[in-house]
Amino acid sequence: GYRILIHYLRAQPINEVIKTAIARAARSLLLAAGVLMILSVWGLDSQTLAAAGGAGNAVQTIVYVALTALVCWAVWEFLRTIIDIRVEAETPGDDEEDTAGEGGLGASRSATLLPLLRSTALVVIALICLFTALSSLGVNVAPLIAGAGVIGLAIGFGAQTLVKDIVSGVFFLIDDAFRRGEYIDLGTVKGTVERISVRSLQLRHHLGAVHTIPFGDIAALTNYSRDWVIMKLPLRLTFDTDPQKVKKIVKRIGAGMMDDDVVGVGLLEPPKSQGVI
């Protein structure tokens, strides 16, 4: 069955890394099923091992814990590979990342949210594996789960600022207010979004400094990298300058900028003069 799956995957137009992840997960799951089947053929099923006394219970526990860890590892490897491939596909190239500090186009929404999803998936799978392993060892996990809920509630009351930061961050990400690589202004600080965690984000100022701001401290946010922006450049000239001549020069320079292969790509309209202010 495993060889049939491998031949089928090789014939499909799927990314090689995804094929490898599917093959690893399938190999792990088939290994777990094979161990259970071998134990059943040898007459070492759960009832037989339970009736064998202490040694049988120990063998049964070791097998169940190992199989649980194997299945959890297979699921995590598959999810991690899929998420990493998606993040890599959504992440801008090297040239675009170099210009990100200047307020260029940021990463997609998926590239911003997927790393957080990967961390959450790791925690959830690890907790499931832990509680399942403890249950196989004969530990009653119900009080542990209830105790974790009580501890979490106590921590929530004692760390209201932390809860505020996490909840605010969730709503900022749901609203798609900013993405990794975008240039934003929070009023007190501004910069390019470099990193987004559960409770804060890091901004790289255009002079190089890195600011870490908790989500709960963000009262207003201005995004300079979303869709388009208008930039006004004041030109200080002497009083005897001819405004009409300046207007023609700006128009000629604007036409040249629109025709430029590098600069013109980022311009929606040619620069033009508004006249004397």
N, C-alpha and C positions, 0 to 999 in steps of 0.2 A: 504494500500500500504506500509506503514511503517513497519507493522508487517511482511508482506511478505518479504520485504528487510532484516529484521533482521533474519528471519528463513533461508533465502538464505545465508546470511553471515556466520551464525553459521555452516552451512553445508560445507563451503568452507575451504580448508587448508590455511588460511590466518593468519598472526600474530594477536594476540588478540588486541594489541594496534592499529593496522591498522583498524581492525573491529570497534573498539570504535570510531576512527576518522571518518570513513565513516558514522557510525550511527549518530554521532553528526552533521556532515555536512548535512546529509539527513534530520535529524530532524529540523535543522534550515531552510533549504530551503523549506521543507514541511510546516513549520510554517508560513513562508512568503507567500507561495502560498495560505495557508488556510486563512490568514488574508485578502488577496486580494479577495478571493472567497466569504468570508462572507460579505465584504463590497459591493461586486457586488450583492449578494442576497438581501441585505438590501436596495439596490438602492442607495448606496453611492459610485458610481463610480466617476472617475475623473471629468467627465462633470457635474454630479449632484453637487459635492462638489464645483466646480468652480462657478456654478450658484447660490450657496447658500450665496455667499458674503464673508465677512471677516472671520466669524467663520468656514465656510466650507473650505476656503483656508488654515486656520490654521490647521484644522484637517488633511487635505490632506498633508500638509507639514510635520506634525509630523509623519504621517504614512510612508511617503516616506523616511524620514531621518532614522526612526527606521528600516525599511526594508533594507535600504542600509547598515546600520551598522551591521545588522544581517547577511546579505549575505557575507559581507566582513569578518566578524569574522569567519563564517563557512569556507570560503576559506582559511583564514590564519591558522586556527586550523588544517585543513586537510594537508596543505603543511608543516606546522611546524612539525606535527607528523611524516609524511613520511620522512622528512629530518633528524629528530632526530633519528629515527630508523636506517636509513642508516648510519649516523655518528657513532652510537653505534656499529653497525655491523662492520664498517671499523676501529674502534679504537682498538689498541692493548690492551691486558689484563693488569692486574696489574703488573705481573711479567715482562712483556716486557717493560712497562712504567718505571719500576724501573731501568732497564738497558739502557733506552734511553739516560740518561745523559752521558753515557760512549760511545756514538756514535753508539748505536745499530741500528737495522732496524727501520726506521721511519714509520709513518702512511701512508696509501695509498693516492693516489692523490685525490680520492673522499672525504676522511676525511679532507683533507686540503682545498678543494674548497667549500664543502657544507656549512660550517658555514658562509662564505661570501655570498653564494647564499641565505641563510636564512635571513641574514640582509637585502640584497637587496630586497627580496620578501616582507619583512615587510614594508620597505619604500614605495615600489611601491603600495602595497595594501592600505596603509594608505593614500597616496596621492589620489588614485582613490576614496576612500571612502570620503575624505574631499571635493574634487571637485564635486563629485556627490551630496553630502549633500548640499553644497553651491548652486549648480544649482537648487536643490529642494526648497531651500529657496528663489529663485528668483534672486540670484546673477549671474551676467554675468561673467562666469569664463574665457571667451576668453581673456580679458585684463589681468587677473591674470596669465594665462599660458604664454602669451606674455611677461608680466613683469618679470616672473620668468626666462624666457629665456634670457632677457636682463641683469637681475641681475647676472645670472650664467655666462654670457659672461664677464661682468665687473669683477666678482670675478676671472674668469679664467685669465684675463690680469693682475689683481693685485696680484694674487697668482700663479705665474708661477712655483715656486718651488713645491707647493702642487700638481699642475697638473702634473709636471714631475714625482713626486713620485708615483702618482696614475697610470699613464700610464706605467711607468717602472715596477711597481708591476704586472700590468695586463700581460705584456709580460713575466715576470719571471714565473708567474703561468701557462701561456700558454705553455711555453717551458718546464715546469715541472722540473725546475732547483733545487728545494728543496721541501721538504714536512715537515709537523709537526713531530717532533721526530727525524729528521736526524741531524747529526753532520756536520757543514759546517764551512769553513774558508773564511773570507772576506778580508784577508790580514792584516787589523788592529785589528780585533777582531775575535774570533772563539767561537763556542759553539753549543748547541743543540737548534733547532728551537722549541720554546715553544708556541708562539702565532703569528698569521698573521692577520694584519688588512688591511684596505684599502690602507694606505700609508706607513706602516712600518712593520717590523718584530722584534720580541724579541728573543734574543739568551741567553741561560743559560750557562755561562762558567762552565767548569768542577770544578772550585774552588768555584762556587756558585753565582758569580756576574751575573746580568741580564743586557744585552746590548740591547738598542733600536736603530735600524738603519733604517733610511728612505730608501726606495727603490732607490730613485734617487742618493744616495751616493754610491751605490754598483757598483764598476767598474769591478771587477772580483770575481768569486765565485768558491770555491772548495768544492765538496761534498764528504765526507769520508764514507758515509753510503749507497751509491748506488751500488748495485750488489756485488762488491768485492774490496779489497784493499790489497796491499803488505806491510807488516811491517818488517823493518830491525832493528835488535837489535845488536849493537856492544858489543862484549865481550872483556874486557881488561884483558890480560893474561901476565904472565912473559915471558921473552925471552927463557927460558929453557923449556917451555911447548911443548909437542909433539902435532903438529897439527893433525896428524892422530888419536891420542887418543881422542882429542877434537871432531873430526868429528864423531867418533863412539858414543861418549857420547850424542852428539846432536841428532844423528839419533835414538838412543835408547829412548831418552826423547820425540822426535817427535812422535815415534810410540805409546808411552804411552798416549800422548795427543790425538792422533787420536782415540784411543780406549776408552777414557774417555767419559762418558755419557753426561756430561755438556759441557766440552770444545770442544770435538770433533765435536759437531753439527755445530759449527761456523767455522770450518776449511775446506778449499777446498783441501789443500795439507798438508802433514806433514812438520813441520819445518826442515830445513836442513842447513848445514854449507857451506858457500861459500869459506872458507879457510882464509888464512892470507891476510889482507889488510894493 
